[in-house]
Structures are given as C-alpha cells and as structure tokens.
C-alpha cells in the first residue's frame, strides 16, 4: 500500500492589525474554513504574545520595528530589492504619499527628503521581497494604511497585484464601518436603483448624526472641541509633565506611552529618527523622550501664538470660500488626500480661480494645537506665514463660528473633511480634493486639477443649489455599503459585543476576497493499493 501526499498550495496571509482579540479569532476562522495561513503579522507590541501563542509558526513583528525597517530574526528570505527608475515611475504617487506620511515619525523635523526617500525605498523593497518569498496571496489591514509600516506593505501589494482588504470607520458617525480593497476607490458606488437592502439600525445611526448638524447641535459640538483645546493650551511645561505623571498614577492603563515603555519595557522605546543616526539603529535614553515631550508642547504653543498673530475675526459682509484645514499628520490627508496632503496647494489653486471680489477664509483645526496630539509634526510657523501671503487668503480666528462659516460661504473646500458633508447638508456647495467617504454623493464636487476647480467656481457663480434629495439617496447607499462595528479595542460609543463585531469583520473579508469553501485546497494523503 502506497501513501501519496498531495501537497497543494495553502494560501498565505499577511496581517497588519490593532490590538483587538477579534483578529485572532478571525484569522483562526479563515484558516479553518479556507486554509488561509497567517505567515507574517504586524501588530502592537503588547499583542505579539497572543499572536505567537495562537500561530507559533507565524512571523510576528511590532509596528515600530517594521516602520524602522528592522528585519525580524524569523525571516530568512532576501531583504534587498532592486529599486530602479522604472519601479519608481510606476509607483511614483505612492512614493510621494509615503514620503509625506513620514511626518508621523519625525518629531524634530530632522528627517530630510533624502532620508525619507531612501528609507521608504528600503522598506518597500523589503516588502516586495517578503510577499514574493513567502508566496503571499492575501493581505488584511485592520484600518486604511497610513502609518508607514502598513503603507509600505500596501505599495508592495499594488506592485505584485496581491488581493488586500482594509477597514475604515466613518469618523463622525459612531459605529459605521466599511471595507475597501484600495485606498483611492470611492467608498459608495453611484446609486442606480431604489432596491437597496438597507439595515434600519445603520440608517438610524446616520439619521442621528444628520440631526446633530442642526445649528444648536453644531454650536454645542464646536464649544466642546474649543473648550478642550483651550484647557490644554493653558498648560505650562511643568504642568504638562506633572499632568502626565498624575494621569499615570490615577489610571495605570492610561500611562503615556514613553513612560509606560520605560517602566515596563526597560527603555525599549519606539526608536525615532535622530540626527546622525540611521533610523533602524536609533537608540535613545529615556531622558531624550522626556525632552521630546516637553519640546513638542513648547512648539505647539509657538505654533498657536504664530497663528493667533496672523489670524483675524472673519467678516460675513462679502463673498468667500471657506477652507478649514485638516489636523495633520493624519489618515484623512495622507494617504487619502494624495498630493493635496500639502494643503497650501489648495489655497493657491483657489487664489488663482476665484473672482477678485471673493475671499478665501482659512481656519486651522483646533486639535492641531492640542497636547493630546502631535500637531507639531504636521506644521511649522513658516506654513502659516506662507498661507497668509497667498493672494486672497485670510487666516481666521480658530474660535470663529463654524456653523455660520459653513452656512454663509459660497463654497466650502476640504481634502476629505466632514466639513464638506456638513456644508452640503446645510445647503452650501462643497468641493473635495481627496477620497472622502461622501465622494460618491452626486452633490459633491470632486476636484483633482485647476480645470476641475475652475468648472466648480463657474457653476457656483451661476447660482448652483444643493439638491437635498440626492443627499437622501446617498444616505441610503451609504447605509447599504457599511456595517455597524468597531476597529479599536475601546467601544464605548457603540453597543456591539466582540463576537458580533468579529463575525461582521469576517464577513467583509470573505466578500472582498470572494472566498468560497467550494474552492478550498487542502493537503491530503491518498491511499493507493499496490
């Protein structure tokens, strides 16, 4: 009797996820039902043990070391890949986005264009090799790639034409999640019929958000944001440090990252670029991270002082375009905005296209100066001076009434911000420059060129009025394209249990990859009589 092993290829998967237990359950389910084997996993440092316990043969790497381009010991394949002119031209847009994205890991603004280009080419080349060497069939991202480590994998997937799935929450609407296979594809297809299978719960969640866009609702939301930011802005350096220590004592699980790493990981920090040291080799004493935190607070205060000096109270007597800036660095502009992550390009385009008697009101995002965020990595004082020097641009007070600005504008422009959607709901035309979640709405003007913007301005000048019925149609299509769930371990804003959330995420993956148990290949042993 002869035993013959049928060694069919088992599909291999790379995961890049948050610390959320549902992902281990999902990966196990995909392996059981479809033989999708996890072979490489990028995750939060604290999540590595849980993954290696569940999948002992899977290469597991933390996000920080992946971003730095460190090769894990478990990986034995080729590392360097020939990055030539043809590949750079093929992936040119992705490289531009990746280089801008490195604002996230550049607290000192030391990482020059040359440093960034070389580093991004290195990690993209590494992942081109990994996907090929490990014979990867699928890649699962728990969110839209935007933190360098995941975006490098995304770029390598595009190069190899590997199937991928990614998730994103519709930011202003609690619990609304959608899946995509590409960053730049519009979320919701154009609505072509009235026979959509709309979930009543999802539809109601959207309607609840829409009702919050009333004048009273908007004023309350803005006051909450401004109050929180002002409290943070009033802190001195010493107060900020004491606040960090007090919060750590009161809420151990909320200890600021750099203190947590020093206490519990013996100084194993997320090594950031530093002058004179290659990023993959960077090692810093804990004192450097304390200084970094204090210096960041100082720079944010300086940014706000500069902005306050250049800004003024808006006048509503004349015609204006309202352009609220995005907080940066963030997913909403990099990668979703593409080249328009450089927001000064939009201000300059507007300056060239609007009538002479129109003004461009530019308002900074209040969170840009918050001590809870890293806004100093996305701005310099020069940024504000250059914006203020653009013809027709006026920087306006950060506390200016957002609702009135939206309602009385001739046009609202944004990269992907919710301000565009809110403007349309209030009856004001809106133009977007990136892949906003409402891009497919028939009332949204999508702009990618000066010619596009010229056409939009001419349309608005001729008395364009927003058709609310088309917004209603889009709301139904949005409800049909999304599901209720969450992507982060904290789920305070939506009452969905872990099992239900995992089941919905799994269903989206199955649909995106078009998985079917009928096509599952498996290794089997065939018995043949001699």
C-alpha positions as CSV (number, residue, x, y, z in Angstrom):
1,X,0.0,0.0,0.0
2,X,1.4,3.4,-1.1
3,X,0.8,6.7,0.6
4,X,0.9,9.8,-1.7
5,X,0.9,13.3,-0.1
6,X,-1.0,15.8,-2.2
7,X,0.9,19.0,-1.4
8,X,-1.5,21.7,-2.7
9,X,-0.6,25.3,-2.0
10,X,-2.2,26.7,1.1
11,X,-3.0,30.4,0.7
12,X,-0.7,32.6,2.8
13,X,-1.8,35.8,4.5
14,X,-0.1,38.8,6.0
15,X,-2.0,40.7,8.8
16,X,-1.4,44.3,9.9
17,X,-3.8,44.9,12.8
18,X,-4.5,46.7,16.0
19,X,-4.5,45.0,19.4
20,X,-8.1,43.6,19.2
21,X,-8.8,40.0,20.1
22,X,-11.3,39.6,17.3
23,X,-8.4,39.5,14.8
24,X,-7.0,36.3,16.2
25,X,-10.5,34.7,16.1
26,X,-10.9,35.9,12.5
27,X,-7.5,34.6,11.4
28,X,-8.3,31.2,13.0
29,X,-11.7,31.1,11.3
30,X,-10.2,31.9,7.9
31,X,-7.6,29.2,8.4
32,X,-10.2,26.6,9.4
33,X,-12.7,27.4,6.7
34,X,-10.5,28.4,3.8
35,X,-6.9,27.2,4.7
36,X,-5.7,30.9,4.8
37,X,-2.5,30.5,6.8
38,X,-1.1,33.5,8.7
39,X,2.6,33.7,7.9
40,X,3.5,37.3,8.9
41,X,1.8,39.6,11.3
42,X,2.5,43.2,12.2
43,X,0.8,44.4,15.4
44,X,1.1,46.4,18.6
45,X,4.0,45.3,20.8
46,X,1.7,44.1,23.6
47,X,-0.3,41.9,21.2
48,X,2.7,39.8,20.0
49,X,2.5,37.1,22.7
50,X,-1.2,36.4,22.0
51,X,-0.5,36.0,18.3
52,X,2.5,33.8,18.7
53,X,0.6,31.6,21.1
54,X,-2.2,31.1,18.5
55,X,0.1,30.9,15.5
56,X,3.5,29.6,16.6
57,X,5.0,29.5,13.0
58,X,3.8,33.0,12.1
59,X,6.5,35.7,11.9
60,X,5.3,38.4,14.3
61,X,6.8,41.9,14.4
62,X,5.8,45.1,16.2
63,X,4.8,48.2,14.2
64,X,7.6,50.3,15.5
65,X,10.4,48.0,14.3
66,X,8.5,47.4,11.0
67,X,8.4,51.2,10.4
68,X,12.1,51.5,11.2
69,X,12.9,48.8,8.6
70,X,14.2,46.2,11.1
71,X,14.2,42.7,9.7
72,X,12.9,40.1,12.2
73,X,15.2,37.2,13.0
74,X,12.5,34.7,12.0
75,X,12.5,35.9,8.4
76,X,15.2,34.1,6.4
77,X,14.4,35.3,2.9
78,X,16.0,38.0,0.7
79,X,15.9,41.6,2.0
80,X,17.3,44.0,-0.6
81,X,15.3,44.6,-3.8
82,X,16.5,46.5,-6.9
83,X,14.6,49.8,-6.8
84,X,15.1,51.3,-10.3
85,X,13.8,54.2,-12.4
86,X,11.0,52.1,-13.9
87,X,9.7,51.0,-10.5
88,X,9.9,54.5,-9.1
89,X,7.9,55.8,-12.1
90,X,5.3,53.0,-11.7
91,X,4.9,53.7,-8.0
92,X,5.6,57.5,-8.1
93,X,2.3,58.6,-6.5
94,X,2.7,56.0,-3.7
95,X,6.3,57.1,-3.1
96,X,5.2,60.8,-2.8
97,X,2.5,59.8,-0.3
98,X,4.8,57.6,1.7
99,X,7.4,60.3,2.0
100,X,4.9,62.8,3.3
101,X,3.5,60.2,5.7
102,X,6.8,60.2,7.5
103,X,5.8,63.4,9.2
104,X,4.4,61.0,11.8
105,X,7.9,59.7,12.8
106,X,9.8,63.0,12.5
107,X,9.3,64.9,15.8
108,X,12.4,67.1,15.2
109,X,11.8,67.8,11.5
110,X,15.2,66.2,11.0
111,X,14.2,63.5,8.5
112,X,15.0,65.2,5.2
113,X,13.6,64.4,1.8
114,X,16.7,62.4,1.0
115,X,16.5,60.4,4.3
116,X,12.8,59.7,3.7
117,X,13.2,58.7,0.2
118,X,16.0,56.2,0.9
119,X,14.1,54.8,3.9
120,X,10.8,54.3,2.1
121,X,12.5,52.7,-0.9
122,X,14.3,50.3,1.5
123,X,11.1,49.2,3.3
124,X,9.1,49.0,0.1
125,X,11.8,46.9,-1.4
126,X,11.9,44.6,1.6
127,X,8.1,44.0,1.4
128,X,8.3,43.3,-2.3
129,X,10.7,40.6,-1.4
130,X,8.7,39.3,1.5
131,X,5.4,39.0,-0.4
132,X,7.2,37.1,-3.2
133,X,9.4,34.9,-1.0
134,X,6.6,33.8,1.3
135,X,4.2,33.4,-1.6
136,X,1.6,35.7,-0.1
137,X,-1.9,35.5,-1.6
138,X,-3.8,38.0,0.7
139,X,-3.1,40.9,3.0
140,X,-5.5,42.0,5.7
141,X,-5.3,45.6,7.2
142,X,-7.4,46.4,10.2
143,X,-7.5,50.0,9.0
144,X,-6.6,52.1,6.0
145,X,-2.8,52.0,5.6
146,X,-1.4,55.3,6.9
147,X,1.4,54.7,9.5
148,X,4.4,53.9,7.1
149,X,4.8,50.2,8.1
150,X,1.3,49.3,6.7
151,X,1.6,51.7,3.7
152,X,4.8,50.1,2.6
153,X,3.0,46.7,2.5
154,X,0.2,48.3,0.6
155,X,2.6,49.6,-2.0
156,X,4.2,46.2,-2.4
157,X,0.8,44.6,-2.8
158,X,0.0,47.0,-5.6
159,X,3.3,46.1,-7.3
160,X,2.6,42.4,-7.0
161,X,-1.2,42.8,-7.6
162,X,-2.0,41.0,-4.4
163,X,-5.6,41.0,-3.1
164,X,-6.0,43.1,0.0
165,X,-8.7,44.3,2.3
166,X,-8.8,47.3,4.7
167,X,-11.3,48.9,7.0
168,X,-12.2,52.4,8.0
169,X,-14.7,54.0,10.3
170,X,-16.9,56.8,9.0
171,X,-15.4,59.2,11.5
172,X,-18.4,61.4,12.6
173,X,-20.9,58.5,12.7
174,X,-20.5,56.3,15.7
175,X,-20.1,52.6,14.8
176,X,-20.3,52.9,11.0
177,X,-17.5,50.9,9.3
178,X,-16.8,50.0,5.7
179,X,-14.2,47.8,3.9
180,X,-12.3,48.5,0.8
181,X,-9.7,46.9,-1.4
182,X,-8.0,50.1,-2.4
183,X,-7.3,53.5,-0.7
184,X,-8.3,55.6,-3.7
185,X,-11.5,53.9,-4.8
186,X,-14.7,55.8,-3.9
187,X,-16.5,54.2,-0.9
188,X,-20.1,54.1,-2.2
189,X,-20.9,53.3,-5.8
190,X,-23.3,55.6,-7.5
191,X,-26.9,54.7,-6.6
192,X,-28.6,53.3,-9.6
193,X,-31.9,51.9,-8.1
194,X,-34.2,52.1,-5.1
195,X,-34.0,48.5,-4.2
196,X,-31.2,48.6,-1.7
197,X,-31.2,46.3,1.3
198,X,-30.7,49.0,4.0
199,X,-30.2,48.0,7.6
200,X,-32.6,50.0,9.7
201,X,-30.1,50.3,12.6
202,X,-27.4,51.6,10.3
203,X,-29.8,54.0,8.6
204,X,-31.0,55.3,12.0
205,X,-27.3,55.8,13.1
206,X,-26.8,58.0,10.1
207,X,-30.0,59.9,10.7
208,X,-28.9,60.6,14.3
209,X,-25.7,62.1,13.0
210,X,-27.6,64.2,10.4
211,X,-29.9,65.6,13.1
212,X,-26.8,66.7,15.1
213,X,-26.0,69.0,12.2
214,X,-28.7,71.4,13.3
215,X,-27.5,74.9,14.3
216,X,-27.8,74.1,18.1
217,X,-26.1,70.8,17.7
218,X,-23.2,72.3,15.7
219,X,-22.7,75.1,18.3
220,X,-22.5,72.5,21.1
221,X,-20.0,70.3,19.3
222,X,-17.8,73.2,18.5
223,X,-17.8,74.5,22.0
224,X,-16.8,71.1,23.3
225,X,-13.8,71.0,21.0
226,X,-12.7,74.6,21.6
227,X,-13.0,74.2,25.4
228,X,-10.9,71.1,25.5
229,X,-8.2,72.6,23.4
230,X,-8.1,75.8,25.4
231,X,-7.6,73.8,28.6
232,X,-4.6,72.1,27.1
233,X,-3.2,75.3,25.7
234,X,-3.2,76.9,29.2
235,X,-0.7,74.3,30.5
236,X,2.9,75.2,31.2
237,X,5.8,72.9,30.5
238,X,5.9,71.9,34.2
239,X,2.1,71.5,34.4
240,X,2.1,69.3,31.3
241,X,4.8,67.0,32.8
242,X,3.0,66.8,36.2
243,X,-0.2,66.0,34.4
244,X,1.4,63.1,32.7
245,X,2.6,61.7,36.0
246,X,-0.7,62.2,37.8
247,X,-2.6,60.6,35.0
248,X,-0.3,57.6,35.1
249,X,-0.8,57.2,38.9
250,X,-4.6,57.6,38.7
251,X,-5.1,55.5,35.6
252,X,-2.2,53.0,35.2
253,X,-3.6,51.7,31.9
254,X,-3.5,55.2,30.5
255,X,0.1,55.9,31.3
256,X,1.6,57.9,28.5
257,X,3.4,55.7,26.0
258,X,7.0,56.8,26.6
259,X,6.7,56.4,30.4
260,X,5.0,53.0,30.0
261,X,7.7,51.7,27.7
262,X,10.5,52.9,30.1
263,X,8.9,51.4,33.2
264,X,7.7,48.1,31.8
265,X,9.9,47.5,28.8
266,X,13.3,48.6,30.2
267,X,13.6,51.5,27.9
268,X,12.6,49.7,24.7
269,X,11.2,52.8,23.1
270,X,9.7,53.3,19.6
271,X,13.0,54.5,18.2
272,X,12.5,57.6,16.1
273,X,14.9,59.4,13.7
274,X,17.7,61.3,15.4
275,X,20.4,63.5,13.9
276,X,23.4,61.4,12.8
277,X,21.9,58.0,13.5
278,X,20.2,55.7,11.0
279,X,16.6,55.1,12.0
280,X,16.9,51.3,12.1
281,X,19.8,51.7,14.6
282,X,18.5,54.6,16.6
283,X,18.7,54.1,20.4
284,X,17.8,56.9,22.7
285,X,18.0,57.3,26.5
286,X,14.7,57.8,28.3
287,X,15.7,61.4,29.0
288,X,15.5,62.1,25.3
289,X,11.8,61.1,25.2
290,X,11.0,63.3,28.2
291,X,12.7,66.2,26.5
292,X,10.9,65.3,23.3
293,X,7.5,65.5,25.0
294,X,8.3,68.9,26.7
295,X,9.8,70.3,23.5
296,X,6.7,69.2,21.5
297,X,4.4,71.1,23.9
298,X,6.6,74.2,23.5
299,X,6.5,74.0,19.7
300,X,2.7,73.7,19.7
301,X,2.4,76.8,21.9
302,X,4.7,78.6,19.5
303,X,2.6,77.4,16.5
304,X,-0.6,78.7,18.1
305,X,0.9,82.1,19.0
306,X,2.0,82.5,15.4
307,X,-1.4,81.5,14.1
308,X,-3.2,83.9,16.5
309,X,-0.9,86.8,15.5
310,X,-1.7,86.2,11.8
311,X,-5.4,85.4,12.1
312,X,-8.4,87.8,12.4
313,X,-12.1,87.8,13.0
314,X,-14.0,87.0,9.7
315,X,-16.4,89.4,8.1
316,X,-19.6,88.0,6.7
317,X,-20.4,91.0,4.5
318,X,-18.6,89.8,1.3
319,X,-18.4,86.6,-0.6
320,X,-15.9,84.0,0.5
321,X,-14.7,80.4,0.1
322,X,-14.3,78.6,3.4
323,X,-11.3,76.3,3.6
324,X,-11.0,74.6,7.1
325,X,-7.6,72.9,7.4
326,X,-7.2,69.2,8.5
327,X,-5.3,68.1,11.5
328,X,-2.0,66.7,10.4
329,X,-0.4,64.2,10.3
330,X,-3.4,62.0,9.8
331,X,-5.0,59.4,7.6
332,X,-7.6,62.0,6.3
333,X,-4.9,63.7,4.2
334,X,-2.1,61.2,4.0
335,X,-2.8,59.0,2.1
336,X,-6.5,59.9,1.4
337,X,-5.6,63.3,0.0
338,X,-2.7,62.2,-2.2
339,X,-0.7,65.2,-3.2
340,X,-3.3,67.5,-1.6
341,X,-2.0,66.5,1.8
342,X,0.1,69.6,1.1
343,X,-2.9,71.8,1.8
344,X,-1.2,75.0,0.7
345,X,-1.7,73.7,-2.9
346,X,-5.5,74.0,-2.4
347,X,-5.2,77.5,-1.1
348,X,-3.1,78.5,-4.0
349,X,-5.4,76.9,-6.6
350,X,-8.4,78.8,-5.0
351,X,-6.4,82.0,-5.2
352,X,-5.9,81.5,-8.9
353,X,-9.5,80.6,-9.7
354,X,-11.9,82.6,-7.5
355,X,-13.3,86.0,-8.6
356,X,-11.4,89.1,-7.5
357,X,-14.1,90.1,-5.1
358,X,-14.1,86.8,-3.2
359,X,-12.0,86.0,-0.1
360,X,-10.6,82.6,1.0
361,X,-11.1,82.1,4.7
362,X,-8.6,79.5,6.0
363,X,-9.2,78.2,9.6
364,X,-6.8,75.9,11.5
365,X,-8.2,72.7,13.0
366,X,-8.4,73.4,16.8
367,X,-6.9,69.9,17.6
368,X,-3.7,70.9,15.8
369,X,-2.5,72.6,19.0
370,X,-3.8,70.0,21.4
371,X,-1.3,68.5,23.9
372,X,-3.1,65.2,23.3
373,X,-2.0,65.0,19.7
374,X,1.2,65.5,17.7
375,X,0.3,68.5,15.7
376,X,3.8,70.0,15.8
377,X,4.9,67.3,13.4
378,X,2.4,68.4,10.8
379,X,3.1,72.2,10.9
380,X,5.8,74.8,11.1
381,X,5.4,78.5,11.6
382,X,6.5,79.0,8.0
383,X,3.4,77.1,7.0
384,X,1.2,79.8,8.4
385,X,3.2,82.7,7.0
386,X,3.2,81.2,3.5
387,X,-0.6,80.7,3.7
388,X,-1.2,84.2,4.8
389,X,0.9,85.5,1.9
390,X,-1.2,83.8,-0.7
391,X,-3.3,86.4,-2.6
392,X,-6.9,86.5,-1.3
393,X,-6.2,84.3,1.7
394,X,-7.2,85.4,5.3
395,X,-6.4,83.2,8.3
396,X,-9.3,83.5,10.6
397,X,-9.8,83.1,14.4
398,X,-9.8,79.5,15.5
399,X,-12.9,80.2,17.6
400,X,-14.9,81.6,14.7
401,X,-18.4,80.2,14.4
402,X,-18.0,77.1,12.3
403,X,-21.8,76.8,11.6
404,X,-22.1,80.3,10.3
405,X,-18.9,79.9,8.2
406,X,-20.4,76.8,6.6
407,X,-23.9,78.3,6.0
408,X,-22.8,81.7,4.6
409,X,-19.9,80.5,2.3
410,X,-20.3,80.5,-1.4
411,X,-18.3,77.2,-1.4
412,X,-16.7,75.0,1.2
413,X,-13.4,73.2,0.2
414,X,-11.7,70.4,2.0
415,X,-9.4,67.5,1.3
416,X,-11.7,64.8,2.9
417,X,-13.1,66.5,5.9
418,X,-16.6,66.2,7.3
419,X,-17.0,70.0,6.9
420,X,-17.7,69.3,3.2
421,X,-20.6,66.9,4.1
422,X,-21.9,69.2,6.8
423,X,-21.9,72.2,4.3
424,X,-24.0,70.2,1.8
425,X,-26.5,69.2,4.4
426,X,-26.8,72.9,5.3
427,X,-27.3,73.8,1.6
428,X,-23.8,75.0,0.8
429,X,-21.9,73.6,-2.2
430,X,-18.7,71.6,-1.3
431,X,-15.6,70.6,-3.2
432,X,-13.3,67.9,-2.0
433,X,-9.7,67.2,-3.2
434,X,-9.3,63.6,-1.8
435,X,-11.1,60.4,-1.3
436,X,-13.7,61.5,1.3
437,X,-16.3,58.9,2.4
438,X,-19.0,61.1,0.7
439,X,-17.2,61.5,-2.6
440,X,-19.8,59.4,-4.5
441,X,-22.6,61.7,-3.5
442,X,-24.0,63.3,-6.6
443,X,-23.9,66.7,-4.9
444,X,-20.1,66.5,-4.1
445,X,-17.7,68.3,-6.4
446,X,-14.5,66.2,-6.7
447,X,-11.5,68.3,-7.7
448,X,-8.2,66.9,-9.0
449,X,-7.0,69.8,-11.2
450,X,-7.1,73.5,-11.8
451,X,-9.6,72.9,-14.7
452,X,-11.9,71.0,-12.3
453,X,-11.8,73.8,-9.8
454,X,-12.4,76.4,-12.5
455,X,-15.5,74.5,-13.5
456,X,-16.8,74.3,-9.9
457,X,-16.3,78.0,-9.3
458,X,-18.2,78.8,-12.5
459,X,-21.0,76.5,-11.5
460,X,-21.3,78.1,-8.1
461,X,-21.2,81.6,-9.5
462,X,-24.2,80.7,-11.7
463,X,-26.3,80.1,-8.7
464,X,-25.9,76.4,-8.0
465,X,-28.2,75.0,-5.3
466,X,-27.7,71.8,-3.4
467,X,-30.3,69.1,-4.2
468,X,-31.2,67.6,-0.8
469,X,-33.0,64.6,-2.5
470,X,-29.7,63.5,-3.9
471,X,-28.2,63.7,-0.4
472,X,-31.0,61.5,0.9
473,X,-30.3,59.0,-1.9
474,X,-26.6,58.9,-0.9
475,X,-27.5,58.3,2.8
476,X,-29.4,55.1,1.7
477,X,-26.5,54.0,-0.4
478,X,-24.1,54.7,2.5
479,X,-26.2,52.6,4.8
480,X,-26.1,49.8,2.3
481,X,-22.3,49.9,1.9
482,X,-21.4,49.9,5.6
483,X,-21.9,47.8,8.7
484,X,-22.2,48.5,12.4
485,X,-19.0,47.6,14.3
486,X,-15.7,49.0,15.6
487,X,-12.0,48.7,14.7
488,X,-10.4,49.6,18.1
489,X,-10.5,47.8,21.4
490,X,-12.4,50.7,23.0
491,X,-16.0,50.5,22.0
492,X,-17.6,53.0,24.4
493,X,-19.7,54.6,21.7
494,X,-21.5,51.6,20.3
495,X,-23.2,48.6,22.0
496,X,-21.9,45.6,20.0
497,X,-20.3,42.6,21.6
498,X,-17.0,41.2,20.5
499,X,-18.4,38.1,18.8
500,X,-20.8,40.1,16.7
501,X,-18.1,42.6,15.7
502,X,-15.7,39.8,14.7
503,X,-18.4,38.0,12.7
504,X,-19.1,41.2,10.7
505,X,-15.5,41.8,10.0
506,X,-15.0,38.2,8.9
507,X,-18.0,38.5,6.5
508,X,-16.5,41.6,4.9
509,X,-13.1,39.8,4.4
510,X,-14.9,36.8,2.8
511,X,-16.8,39.1,0.4
512,X,-13.7,41.2,-0.5
513,X,-11.6,38.1,-1.2
514,X,-14.6,36.3,-2.8
515,X,-13.8,33.3,-0.6
516,X,-15.8,30.1,-1.0
517,X,-15.4,26.7,0.7
518,X,-16.0,25.0,-2.6
519,X,-12.6,26.1,-3.9
520,X,-10.6,25.3,-0.8
521,X,-7.4,23.4,-1.5
522,X,-6.0,21.2,1.2
523,X,-3.1,18.9,1.8
524,X,-4.3,15.3,1.9
525,X,-3.0,11.8,1.9
526,X,-4.2,9.5,-0.9
527,X,-4.0,5.7,-0.3
528,X,-3.3,3.6,-3.4
529,X,-3.4,-0.2,-3.5
530,X,-0.3,-1.8,-5.0
